């Protein structure tokens, strides 16, 4: 504070200093005159004896404590003025940096949104998730065993996949989405209800009364007008009366579920692996401690069911880390890409600054002659760069805000969670920090140049744009770095693009032309269908088939690309697998396979004779036949049965169908695309033979999928909806979608990543070619006199310009080789993101290299052509 | 400015200034004159380094400055010793004397 006050009173100090020295000189002059000097001579001698007025002042200023602050202010002021004085340079610099910052800022905020960590919740880092070899899905049996035995984990809760229901309040229906959660779910996240209460274990055990539900703050305001008497109120959710027990505050971020959370009552007897189990570590308990405890429980056989289906050992993993895991590599690549781009922009501006430093030698030399130390000059350059960087940050944030919004309209990606595109303070702070670093970075090269300024040489060479070799070398390194960075981005973008092409060309195992999938929620309802599922299905199938334009209709629990349900399968007799494993289980009507174009490999498909009273049958896919029996023919006629706890009958395999790409196996929690996944063993059962309890298990959270083949595409959905509502008013369709859309959604993240990286690569290429252009034109400018004279003397221009072109080519080639080396090094990071493309894909590398060569060739060509036209007259006129 | 004059050893300028100002409050020019007179023909004090030294001493709180009208009617900035300055001068004088004696002994015996 004191220093600031003194700083403000600097005018006083300056006047004081001036007066003091003036007084000294006057006294000296008086004395000299008394000694007999003329007044003029006396004044001259006095100043000389003192040692130069300005020099002394500068030295005195150096002794003042406020010096530093003042100097920084002065430098910044001067820097801003210097930048302002050359608007073209400022514009180029700010635009280049702005582009770099914009991409960095946009990607950082996307990544930050994607990883918005539960750490923002009270002690979010102590939230853990139960995983095994097949990732995060567990059964009710595991849930109850672990919850009973774990002492080191305070709260344990489970949640199921997100689902949708019709919520009917005051006769008005609204489609809402949410996640079924067990007791203590909210305690795991450390949040307490705004009003009412959350779920307790007593809720899970109670069998009387309606099921309970907790609603979100948003829904409370939107549908219930924030009325406090909402607690205890009965509402119809998916056709079943639910009692509202609590309202949660606004839970942004990693808490699953949006509008509401019905109570999940997981049965101890549930052996299907479809729920995520979360825990909150006790005070001072590490993940390792909790894991040791878990292992001892496994030893006691607590999760024998999990072992029985070959899922490996259970362990706790940090929930924040688990959440980010599927997109971690993507985010890493994107962040690095953005930083690389920023680096290129920096190199460009540094290069520009360097060029300017050369042009400003006169100014620097003059300042030095007037007593500025070289430290001072360096500080000035740094200050200028900071001013430039500040402009860049401002432009970047502006551009990024526009850019992210535009990106979201182009590709509203769920995978990257970019939905929260609002001003991201963390990202902004990060960018600000980077901005300062960048400011310093871009000032290094010109500062070095300023430091090395040789006063005499500068004045001698005045007006001639020559530079010492080190500066030229520095600029060359910068250009090489730019080209290398552009190559890195271009190659990685190319690899992603090729992955996308491969993925889109994958033989999916089905043909979904003109097929619409209608999703129907049975949440809360299957119990009422008990004993009537057959009638329920045939009623709706008949209604849909009767709609004009419908060519066929089938039903299943899931469609291709989506995962089926994971059920345990007992090791079949005479098979190659001798332990229980999870199998991708689906039911289907006979025409399901023909409607979706799923090929029969051997045996027969279901037919209408495979009803509840006929012998139990099953179809398997090729992966199943291969894994369990070594081949399709061998599988035919074999008997398979679900694990005993599923209480299904033994079934004879009557046919083998083609593999269909799906997200089976790890289930709904992974972000990995179905098309890139290897086929998993699948088991199909005729819909008429599905036991009621399995039907209930499947549809307690997964919707029913009606597969409808139409003549005209999805425009029939409205009439189908109306027609079905006439017979089943309480089971609404959630949505209709084409399988194409499901596939596209599945590919969404891949497309977005490829697009982002290619866009960054395009910007990088442009920036690098500008850098290349600048250095070549600078070389030409330096040598224009020589070139002009040689031109005039009749030298053929190839000989004149050879060295220039050679320089450009050498820089480009070195940059390309360096960039490719870097891409090879990053292979392990990007290879999980690739599909059927090697990280060292020759085609991509060649294409990227050729493109860069072409672009840098063009960048070289322009100054080249200009140089070829140089005549001594024009050259001399410019001197 | 003859080459026979020795440069002032590092740090001694401050000590000399303090010693001169200890006699009476004095302005910069006066200090310069007196320095020259006292150290005539022996050491060379550049006037240019005097003022930074004065500002340094003032900043360290060893000197304090005040604008006063002198006998000639000129308005001048007078420096005088503070309490800390006086203490500092004593300590420094003592240590300088010891050092000089020690060096003298070494030069005589070695």
Interface residues (C-beta under 8 A of the other chain):
Chain A: X16 X19 X20 X21 X23 X24 X26 X27 X28 X49 X50 X51 X52 X55 X56 X59 X60 X62 X63 X64 X65
Chain B: X27 X28 X29 X32 X46 X47 X48 X49 X51 X52 X55 X56 X59 X74 X75 X76 X77
